[in-house]
């Protein structure tokens, strides 16, 4: 299976409804990417796969940001307050010691 950008949220991981407000995309579960099988059917990436796919998902996100014209670098998952609060499996606890500069990043 290949990993592709979610067609529902276009990689954002959330949708903004004027009435309901912002919420995680039901299709990808807030990840922004899904598995696509050989028949072209998409399915949510299980949380148990996040650790193994972390680098791939990060590179896909960097590519998506570049397409939008963003020239900085993304914060690592362990530097993102939302990941820390949600405990959604995208937070790689062993990497919290990375003290790289994130000023001006997403």
C-alpha positions as CSV (number, residue, x, y, z in Angstrom):
1,X,0.0,0.0,0.0
2,X,1.1,3.5,-0.6
3,X,0.6,6.6,1.6
4,X,-1.3,9.4,-0.1
5,X,-2.7,12.8,0.9
6,X,-6.2,12.5,2.3
7,X,-8.7,13.6,-0.4
8,X,-11.2,14.8,2.1
9,X,-9.0,17.3,4.0
10,X,-6.2,17.7,1.4
11,X,-3.5,16.8,4.0
12,X,-4.6,19.3,6.6
13,X,-6.0,16.7,9.0
14,X,-9.0,18.8,9.9
15,X,-12.0,20.4,8.4
16,X,-13.5,23.8,9.2
17,X,-17.3,23.8,9.3
18,X,-18.9,27.3,9.8
19,X,-21.5,25.8,12.1
20,X,-19.6,23.2,14.0
21,X,-16.1,24.8,13.9
22,X,-12.9,22.9,13.3
23,X,-12.7,19.2,13.8
24,X,-10.4,16.3,12.9
25,X,-11.1,14.8,9.4
26,X,-13.3,11.7,9.7
27,X,-11.6,10.2,6.7
28,X,-7.9,10.2,7.9
29,X,-8.5,10.7,11.6
30,X,-6.5,13.9,11.7
31,X,-3.3,12.6,10.2
32,X,-3.8,14.2,6.7
33,X,-2.7,11.0,5.0
34,X,-4.2,7.6,4.3
35,X,-3.2,4.2,2.9
36,X,-4.2,3.5,-0.7
37,X,-4.4,-0.1,-1.8
38,X,-3.8,-1.5,-5.3
39,X,-7.5,-1.0,-6.2
40,X,-7.3,2.7,-5.4
41,X,-9.3,2.3,-2.2
42,X,-8.3,4.6,0.7
43,X,-8.2,3.6,4.4
44,X,-7.2,5.3,7.6
45,X,-3.7,4.6,8.8
46,X,-3.9,2.8,12.2
47,X,-2.3,4.5,15.2
48,X,-0.1,1.4,15.6
49,X,1.6,2.2,12.3
50,X,2.5,5.8,13.3
51,X,5.9,5.1,14.8
52,X,7.1,3.1,11.8
53,X,5.8,5.7,9.4
54,X,6.9,8.9,11.3
55,X,9.7,9.8,8.9
56,X,7.6,9.1,5.8
57,X,4.7,11.1,7.1
58,X,7.0,14.0,8.1
59,X,8.5,14.1,4.6
60,X,5.1,14.1,3.0
61,X,4.1,17.0,5.2
62,X,7.3,18.9,4.3
63,X,6.5,18.3,0.6
64,X,2.9,19.6,1.1
65,X,4.1,22.7,2.9
66,X,6.6,23.4,0.1
67,X,3.8,23.1,-2.5
68,X,2.0,25.9,-0.5
69,X,5.1,28.1,-0.6
70,X,6.2,27.6,3.0
71,X,9.9,27.8,3.3
72,X,10.5,27.1,7.0
73,X,10.6,23.8,8.7
74,X,7.9,22.0,10.7
75,X,8.1,21.5,14.4
76,X,8.8,18.0,15.4
77,X,5.8,16.1,16.8
78,X,7.2,16.2,20.3
79,X,7.5,20.0,20.1
80,X,3.8,20.4,19.1
81,X,1.5,21.2,22.0
82,X,-1.5,19.7,20.3
83,X,0.3,16.3,20.0
84,X,1.4,16.4,23.6
85,X,-2.2,17.2,24.8
86,X,-3.9,14.6,22.5
87,X,-1.4,11.8,23.0
88,X,-2.4,10.6,19.5
89,X,0.5,8.3,18.8
90,X,2.3,10.8,16.6
91,X,4.4,12.0,19.5
92,X,7.7,10.1,19.6
93,X,8.6,10.3,23.3
94,X,12.2,9.2,22.7
95,X,12.9,12.3,20.7
96,X,11.9,14.9,23.2
97,X,15.5,15.8,23.9
98,X,15.9,17.4,20.4
99,X,16.7,21.0,21.2
100,X,16.8,22.2,17.6
101,X,15.7,25.8,16.9
102,X,12.0,26.0,16.0
103,X,11.5,29.7,16.0
104,X,9.2,30.8,13.1
105,X,8.2,27.2,12.3
106,X,4.7,25.7,12.1
